[in-house]
Amino acid sequence: MFRFETPWALLGLLLPLLFFGWRRWRRRKRAAVAFSSLANARRVAPSWRLRFAWLPAALRLLAWCLLCFALARPQAGREQIHDASQGIAIQMVLDRSSSMSQEMEYDNRRMNRLEAVKSVFASFVFGDKDKKLPGRPNDLIGMITFARYPDTICPLTLGHAALRPFLEGIQLASIRSEDGTNIGDALALAAARLQTAEETLARQTRKDADSYKIKSKVIILLTDGENNCGKRSIAESAELAAKWGIKVYAIGVSGGHGANVISTLLGQFRVAANSAPFDTRPLQELAEKTGGLFRLATDSESLLAIYREIDQLERSEVESIRFVDYKEFFLPFAAAALALLSMQLLLSASVFRRIP
């Protein structure tokens, strides 16, 4: 598919025509100095310079046309695809606080909780037959991380290929001022993203918001601690999610032995630590209030089992839009215009130079 991003710039192609018409109109006026006859001048054989005197003006005109095409930003890409599919809108909310540095075993390897959770989530989204997870290719999926502050890592999207690099780039909070467990604000941000999912799709497809009804919206919250900072409590965010009809599936991670990361003036050090239990009642009340569920994962197997359970969620029909990558082609036009203008200036200043 070929298109112009700013087609109004093509109106500039009309300016040379208007200028040519104006010049013709001026030439119709009577000459200021009258000659009796031009017959002798016409019999003189013109030189090659006179024969090609039009060349600088032609180069200037062609350069102008190329610049108009460059300003119109020609692009090439595939057509947008609209397809009806079965799916839900899922917002993943992942704890990246320093307490997630505790280790657990996953795929016969020792890794911290954050890395294990990222691996399971990748299998949940992209599919893994060995782990009995078929994947979620037709779901709108977004990702939010939090420590002391929540951050939108990836907006809701069907382009799941974009999720992988964002997921791999998530790291533990290593700065003390950024560390903490702000579950309440992270939940509120996720709920707000899901609340406006239809409007986002409507803007992308340029149709009415009422044309897109996502009947099932889900937040998957994964944390290993209690809410200890932020403006909103878990209960306040639960009321917000329940008001908007958003289910919250809360997963608490506990158990295992590992290390805490301590930052000092001499660098970062790992200190052995045992996992301490935390109060899961707020997460249980959150799940109950929003119609979701709460599960406690003590190892990788129980974590996988929870994701398999979530994978059985009822699917609802939504109309989806797949993003299209367009390649810009303005640069060759702009470069050609610059070359022609340079050639025109060089010729006008040398071979076709005029003396007033």
Order of alpha helices (4+ residues) and beta strands (2+ residues): beta-alpha-alpha-alpha-alpha-beta-beta-beta-beta-beta-alpha-beta-beta-alpha-alpha-alpha-beta-alpha-beta-beta-beta-alpha-beta-alpha-beta-beta-alpha
